[in-house]
């Protein structure tokens, strides 16, 4: 499995140094005059004749029609894809885009399904979510190997040359400490790895709750929950409630609403009792 060589945007050490003028710096009079001269040359080289305008409009309409087509939309969804570590809904589509082995990905899905043996559509969806998360975890290890190699090579490449006469001991110690610190820089690695572990346990909890009908509350090993997974779980809870509500009769719905009103009234009464000031004693 291969992963595109994208660098994590959150790591300052992975940011390539900018070249040219600094951003935000105002243009000098000379620079502004040069840009205006180039604009005049470009306008003189291109004369907007009627034939060119018709061809431009035709090309634009053709491009917009291709973009609005299902194939164009599917391709545009992956325009911002870099390493695929956080791809959820487009994971299967990103396999080809990232140059990964499609047969290996399909085998990975079959192995996960064989291991858990889903019995219905809901379990199939849960197991597929788990398989996708584990595949993104595998991507992460490949990407981490590339990022660490790039960071080390950049440090080795950009180090100042040693003195011409001799290689001093203090310089050797400084270089040794630099390499050791670079090899110990694992905080971003474990932070992202913990997120993927939390997401995998999210799907495992859902499968256990589904098969135990909510009787078994498996906590897993990660206390922290990923915000993205909490949003998915919230949406699924709403969908589950809607399904149960639609299956209830009008009498059952009315009874459920009345029970909910009683609970809310009791909670409000308790809140008012706690917030109310204590009555002054009468002499």
Phi, psi and omega in degrees: 000132181246152180230141178299147185275066177261145182261143181298128183293341184276355183262114181297330183288344181267001180281126179289141180294140179286149177242156179086205184286152181287142179293141179089349180283130182294149179289142174281168179298324180292316179295318180295320178295321179295320179293322178293322178295319177296323178294320177296319178297319181294319179292325179290326180288330182250112178258116183287078177285169180298322180295317179293321178296318179296318179295321179295316179295320179296318178294322179295315179296323179294318180294320179293321178296320178293324179291325181280348180289158178303322179294320180294319178296319180297321179288323182290335180298335184256014182297323183269007183292130179243291183244348176074014182290332183248013178289129179242293184286340183247024185297312181297323179290330183283349180298310179293321183296326182270001179076023179277166182280114181295322179294323177295320178296315178297321178295322177299317178295319181294321179295318178296318178294323178294323183290318184261342177050069179298142186257340180215183184294323180295318178292325176299319180293321180294313180296324178294320176299319177296315180298320179296318180296318179294323178295320177294328175295320176296320175301321184298319180295321177295316181294321180297322178298319179292316181298318181292320178297316179297319180295316180294316181294325178295318179295317179293325183285322185270002178293143179294150180293149179291162178302152184290326186279314182203163178262104187289155182293318181296326177293322177296318179296318180297319179292322178296318179294324178297317178294318181297317179294321179296323179287338181269357184282082186243003181300311177299326180298308183290331178296312179290325179295322178294326177297315180293324176296318178297320180292323177295319179291333175302311180291325178295320177297319180297319180293319180293317178297321181295314184284337177263003182057039176081004183277330182257123178252085180280126185267334182081205186240352181250119179283326182282138179252143179284133181302322179297322179289327177296321178295318178297317180294322179296316178297320181290327176296320177296317179297320179296319178297318179298318179298315180294319181297317180294332181280349182276151176282164178303323179294319179293322178296318179296320179293321179295318178297319180295320179295320178295320178298318180297319180294319179295317179298319180294320179294319178295321178296319179293321179295318179294324180295320181288323183281338184290141177291148181292144183290137177290145180287142178268134181277000000 
